[in-house]
Amino acid sequence: MLLADVTLRGEVALDDQLSRHLPAPHPAWRHREPTLLELATHRSGLPNTPRAMGRRELLYALGFGGDADPWARVSEAEYGSLVEAESPRRPPGGRMRYSSVGFGMLGDALAARAGTAYEELLRDRVLAPLGMDSTAIAVGEAAPRPLTPRAAAAADRGLHADGRQPALERARHPALPGRVPGASRGRAGRALGLAQEPHTRAGRRLEIGLGWIIVSRPKHPRVVWHNGGTWGFRSFAGFAPERRSAAVVLSNAARSVDRLGFRLIESSTFGEEDGRPRH
């Protein structure tokens, strides 16, 4: 939605190359660099996570990585080094390959273009217009409205408390802020509309908007959706435009909630007369 907003304002163009707004750090491109649209539709050729971090994440997930989220101690300088160490083998513009690195760089580019911090830009352009005053990247005392008292504790796949690290520290990453996941009128509504339009096809029944995933299955409503997850938490947000139904599922357990989200969407309909859910 943030990319859609700055595009509608004429501040960037979807076919702008990344370095036009983010000169550095950048990977050692073997081919041409990706455009903002290719980053937003996961066709940049970048991996999901830097190789070094992938190994750390695997060790942590297996219980051999100590008590700290592997991203929690990554400094800005180390993050830059991780990005610069990447050298995508695939040229951009090909098949979809989900990339948190690419989305993080997209967030960095939009913040650099605006000359402000990513969270401030997100708050001004997205969160404030939608009245989302309980959404933030900094969730402790640094947040405009401290969220600590309402934070949920993390749990593992067995639904046991995962106490290796406090929930607040596990729920955010100081690097890659743009990878954090979430009927409106006016500019916000137009940005939402552009973000949810299909911009590339990723499969027979799968299309990609600006971040949003759009799935069309026989005998099922078309659903625009996305999910999210970090250590001990999972989320799902989606809606079926033609059915006028939507679902948001937030869980403090490391189990996918996608199936539940789709079931909620497909089992709920809104009445034509009063706009209220029938069930």
C-alpha positions as CSV (number, residue, x, y, z in Angstrom):
1,M,0.0,0.0,0.0
2,L,2.9,2.3,0.8
3,L,4.4,1.7,-2.7
4,A,1.0,2.3,-4.2
5,D,0.7,5.6,-2.3
6,V,4.0,7.0,-3.4
7,T,3.3,5.9,-7.0
8,L,-0.1,7.6,-7.1
9,R,1.6,10.8,-5.8
10,G,4.1,10.7,-8.6
11,E,7.1,10.3,-6.2
12,V,8.2,7.0,-7.8
13,A,7.3,4.9,-10.8
14,L,6.8,1.2,-10.6
15,D,9.3,0.6,-13.4
16,D,12.0,2.7,-11.6
17,Q,15.2,0.6,-10.9
18,L,16.1,0.1,-7.3
19,S,19.3,2.3,-7.3
20,R,17.3,5.3,-8.4
21,H,16.0,5.6,-4.9
22,L,18.5,3.3,-2.9
23,P,22.0,3.8,-4.2
24,A,23.5,1.5,-1.5
25,P,23.9,-1.0,-0.1
26,H,23.0,-3.3,-2.9
27,P,23.9,-6.8,-4.1
28,A,26.5,-7.6,-6.7
29,W,24.0,-7.8,-9.6
30,R,25.1,-10.4,-12.2
31,H,22.3,-9.1,-14.4
32,R,20.3,-5.9,-14.4
33,E,19.0,-4.6,-11.1
34,P,15.3,-5.1,-10.3
35,T,12.6,-2.5,-10.6
36,L,10.3,-1.5,-7.7
37,L,7.5,-3.6,-9.2
38,E,9.7,-6.6,-9.5
39,L,10.6,-6.3,-5.8
40,A,7.0,-5.9,-4.9
41,T,5.9,-8.9,-6.8
42,H,8.8,-11.1,-5.7
43,R,10.5,-11.3,-9.1
44,S,13.7,-9.7,-8.1
45,G,15.8,-12.9,-8.2
46,L,16.9,-12.3,-4.6
47,P,16.6,-15.1,-2.0
48,N,14.1,-15.1,0.8
49,T,16.8,-14.3,3.4
50,P,20.6,-13.7,3.1
51,R,22.5,-17.0,2.9
52,A,24.4,-16.4,6.2
53,M,21.1,-15.5,8.0
54,G,19.4,-18.6,6.5
55,R,21.9,-20.8,8.3
56,R,21.5,-18.9,11.6
57,E,17.7,-19.1,11.3
58,L,17.8,-22.9,10.7
59,L,20.0,-23.5,13.7
60,Y,17.7,-21.3,15.8
61,A,14.6,-23.2,14.6
62,L,16.3,-26.5,15.5
63,G,17.1,-25.2,19.0
64,F,20.9,-24.8,18.5
65,G,21.0,-21.0,18.0
66,G,21.0,-19.9,21.6
67,D,18.3,-17.7,23.2
68,A,18.3,-14.7,20.8
69,D,16.4,-14.3,17.6
70,P,19.2,-14.4,15.0
71,W,18.0,-11.1,13.6
72,A,17.9,-9.3,16.9
73,R,21.6,-8.5,17.0
74,V,22.1,-7.7,13.3
75,S,23.5,-4.1,13.2
76,E,22.8,-1.7,10.3
77,A,26.4,-2.2,9.2
78,E,26.2,-6.0,9.2
79,Y,22.8,-5.8,7.4
80,G,24.5,-3.8,4.7
81,S,27.3,-6.4,4.4
82,L,24.8,-9.2,4.2
83,V,23.0,-7.4,1.3
84,E,26.2,-6.7,-0.5
85,A,27.3,-10.3,-0.2
86,E,24.3,-11.4,-2.3
87,S,24.8,-12.1,-6.0
88,P,21.5,-13.3,-7.5
89,R,22.0,-16.0,-10.1
90,R,18.6,-15.4,-11.7
91,P,17.8,-12.2,-13.6
92,P,14.9,-10.2,-12.3
93,G,11.5,-10.4,-14.0
94,G,11.3,-14.2,-14.1
95,R,9.2,-16.6,-12.0
96,M,8.0,-15.5,-8.5
97,R,10.4,-16.4,-5.7
98,Y,9.3,-15.1,-2.4
99,S,12.0,-12.7,-1.0
100,S,11.9,-11.0,2.4
101,V,15.3,-9.5,1.4
102,G,13.7,-7.9,-1.7
103,F,10.7,-6.6,0.2
104,G,13.0,-5.2,2.9
105,M,15.1,-3.3,0.3
106,L,11.8,-2.0,-1.2
107,G,10.9,-0.5,2.2
108,D,14.4,1.0,2.5
109,A,14.1,2.5,-1.0
110,L,10.8,4.2,-0.3
111,A,12.1,5.6,3.0
112,A,15.2,6.9,1.3
113,R,13.1,8.5,-1.4
114,A,11.1,10.3,1.2
115,G,14.1,11.2,3.3
116,T,12.6,9.8,6.5
117,A,12.6,6.7,8.6
118,Y,10.5,3.8,7.2
119,E,8.3,3.6,10.3
120,E,7.6,7.3,10.2
121,L,6.7,7.1,6.5
122,L,4.5,4.1,7.1
123,R,2.7,5.9,9.9
124,D,2.1,9.1,7.9
125,R,1.0,7.4,4.7
126,V,-0.8,4.2,5.8
127,L,-1.4,3.8,9.5
128,A,-2.7,7.2,10.5
129,P,-5.1,7.5,7.5
130,L,-6.6,4.1,8.4
131,G,-6.8,4.9,12.1
132,M,-4.3,2.1,12.9
133,D,-2.9,3.5,16.1
134,S,-2.0,0.1,17.6
135,T,0.3,-0.9,14.8
136,A,4.0,-0.1,15.0
137,I,7.5,-1.5,14.3
138,A,8.9,-0.2,17.6
139,V,6.6,-1.7,20.2
140,G,8.4,-0.7,23.4
141,E,8.9,2.7,24.9
142,A,10.1,4.1,21.6
143,A,6.6,3.6,20.1
144,P,4.2,6.6,19.9
145,R,1.8,4.6,21.9
146,P,3.6,1.9,24.0
147,L,2.2,-1.5,23.3
148,T,4.1,-3.5,25.9
149,P,1.2,-4.2,28.3
150,R,-0.9,-5.8,25.5
151,A,1.8,-8.0,24.0
152,A,1.2,-11.7,23.6
153,A,3.6,-14.4,24.6
154,A,5.0,-16.7,21.9
155,A,4.4,-20.4,21.7
156,D,5.9,-23.2,19.6
157,R,4.2,-25.6,17.2
158,G,3.2,-27.8,20.2
159,L,1.5,-24.8,21.7
160,H,4.0,-24.7,24.5
161,A,5.3,-21.4,25.7
162,D,8.5,-20.5,23.8
163,G,10.5,-18.7,26.5
164,R,13.9,-18.4,24.9
165,Q,13.3,-14.7,24.5
166,P,10.7,-12.1,25.4
167,A,7.8,-11.9,23.0
168,L,8.4,-8.2,22.1
169,E,12.0,-8.9,21.1
170,R,11.0,-11.9,19.1
171,A,8.2,-10.0,17.2
172,R,10.3,-7.4,15.5
173,H,13.5,-7.2,13.5
174,P,15.7,-4.1,13.5
175,A,16.7,-4.8,9.8
176,L,14.3,-5.4,6.9
177,P,11.5,-3.2,8.3
178,G,9.7,-3.4,5.0
179,R,8.9,-7.0,5.4
180,V,6.6,-6.5,8.4
181,P,3.0,-7.5,7.4
182,G,-1.7,-5.6,7.2
183,A,-13.5,0.0,2.7
184,S,-11.5,3.1,2.8
185,R,-12.1,6.3,0.9
186,G,-9.8,9.0,-0.5
187,R,-6.1,8.6,-1.2
188,A,-5.8,5.6,1.2
189,G,-8.6,3.8,-0.6
190,R,-7.0,4.5,-4.0
191,A,-3.7,3.1,-2.8
192,L,-5.4,0.0,-1.4
193,G,-7.0,-0.5,-4.8
194,L,-3.8,-0.2,-6.7
195,A,-2.0,-2.5,-4.3
196,Q,-4.6,-5.2,-4.7
197,E,-4.7,-5.2,-8.5
198,P,-3.0,-8.1,-10.2
199,H,0.4,-7.1,-11.5
200,T,1.9,-10.4,-12.6
201,R,0.8,-14.0,-12.9
202,A,2.6,-16.6,-10.7
203,G,0.6,-19.7,-11.7
204,R,-2.5,-21.0,-13.3
205,R,-4.7,-19.7,-10.5
206,L,-2.3,-17.4,-8.7
207,E,-1.6,-13.7,-9.3
208,I,0.5,-11.1,-7.4
209,G,-0.5,-7.5,-6.6
210,L,1.8,-5.2,-4.8
211,G,2.6,-7.7,-2.1
212,W,-0.9,-9.2,-2.0
213,I,-1.5,-12.7,-3.3
214,I,-4.6,-13.3,-5.4
215,V,-5.9,-16.8,-5.7
216,S,-8.8,-18.0,-7.9
217,R,-9.9,-21.6,-7.5
218,P,-12.8,-23.5,-9.1
219,K,-16.0,-23.4,-6.9
220,H,-14.3,-21.0,-4.5
221,P,-14.4,-17.2,-4.3
222,R,-11.5,-15.2,-5.5
223,V,-9.4,-14.3,-2.4
224,V,-6.9,-11.5,-2.0
225,W,-4.6,-12.4,1.0
226,H,-1.3,-12.6,2.7
227,N,0.2,-14.3,5.7
228,G,3.0,-13.6,8.0
229,G,5.1,-15.2,10.7
230,T,8.0,-14.8,13.0
231,W,9.3,-16.8,15.9
232,G,6.2,-18.0,17.9
233,F,3.6,-16.0,16.0
234,R,1.5,-16.4,12.8
235,S,-1.0,-14.2,11.0
236,F,-3.3,-14.2,8.1
237,A,-5.3,-11.4,6.4
238,G,-7.6,-11.8,3.4
239,F,-10.9,-11.0,1.8
240,A,-13.1,-12.1,-1.1
241,P,-14.3,-9.0,-2.9
242,E,-17.2,-10.5,-4.8
243,R,-18.5,-12.2,-1.6
244,R,-17.8,-9.2,0.6
245,S,-16.3,-11.3,3.3
246,A,-13.0,-11.0,5.1
247,A,-10.9,-12.5,7.9
248,V,-8.0,-11.6,10.0
249,V,-6.3,-14.3,12.1
250,L,-3.6,-13.5,14.6
251,S,-2.0,-16.3,16.6
252,N,0.7,-16.5,19.2
253,A,1.8,-20.0,18.1
254,A,4.1,-21.2,15.4
255,R,1.4,-23.0,13.5
256,S,0.1,-21.8,10.1
257,V,-3.3,-20.2,10.3
258,D,-3.9,-19.9,6.6
259,R,-6.4,-22.8,6.3
260,L,-8.4,-21.2,9.1
261,G,-8.4,-17.8,7.4
262,F,-9.6,-19.3,4.1
263,R,-12.3,-21.2,5.9
264,L,-13.6,-18.1,7.7
265,I,-13.7,-16.2,4.4
266,E,-15.5,-18.9,2.5
267,S,-18.1,-19.5,5.3
268,S,-19.0,-15.9,5.8
269,T,-21.2,-13.7,3.6
270,F,-22.7,-10.3,3.9
271,G,-26.4,-9.5,3.3
272,E,-27.3,-7.3,0.4
273,E,-29.9,-5.5,2.4
274,D,-28.1,-4.2,5.5
275,G,-24.4,-5.1,4.9
276,R,-24.2,-7.2,8.0
277,P,-22.7,-10.7,8.2
278,R,-25.2,-13.5,7.8
279,H,-23.1,-15.9,9.7
